[in-house]
């Protein structure tokens, strides 16, 4: 047993033999940011001579000069300019990793698009928290994001797509279900889908929704790209509630607005173009207890939602990838 342990230890990288002192690197970053040794000393609650000694120690270790003193403070040498961003990035990664370890079982950081967060996740958050007692769910949003966990401190995300992302576990939640919505007043003017021809259409990126819905509804000769374009679905839906046009909403995200009567579905036609919402996380975290609990809770919530849409006049279409 002793020999096996010795072999294991000796096989590990001997970083300590190649790395300069960590504290000296921290002093270097602080001095570079502060611009003077005296300000760095004040920030680190040590004397100025202690800062000078650490910098001298680091310069001796590296064999290069890092700072040039002048009347207004410090100037970094070319060698220090090259070293600084690397050390800052390394400290940032270390801080992020250590932060994720602290209270890692009590905090779950979840990322999703802002409209999904506002219109779907917040209404289900109380029931989710009831199922996950003791777990602090922290929510962040994004406008456009490719599934990647390498440079972020999030635990999981909900994204739209077809579930074919590499290196992540993709759990299908519910399909995107597109249907026209507008204000009650404007809806009264829309007795048939053909009447969309004379009404402003409201768009959000990407702009493929309306052409797909109009084709599925067998409507021809309608300029599908006319009308106001918004950055987010939330803005398009807000404009629709004000009677500024007809937006193409996702049934998953507009249930409260439909119940409250601020949005109305003038037509029963709903299009599923093959895009769904997925809960994703690194495959290596699939068995982490908080990820397992989150997955189970969201799958149960999504199943109830699917059952509510079972009787819809649903049109399934196949679109190119």
PyMOL commands that set and color helices and strands:
alter all, ss='L'
color gray80, all
select helices_A, chain A and resi 2-11+15-18+22-34+37-44+48-62+78-101+114-131+184-187+193-198+209-216+233-241+251-253+255-260+283-285+289-308
alter helices_A, ss='H'
color red, helices_A
select strands_A, chain A and resi 67-70+73-76+107-113+136-142+156-161+168-175+178-181+201-204+229-230+246-250+269-272+276-282+313-316
alter strands_A, ss='S'
color yellow, strands_A
deselect
rebuild
show_as cartoon
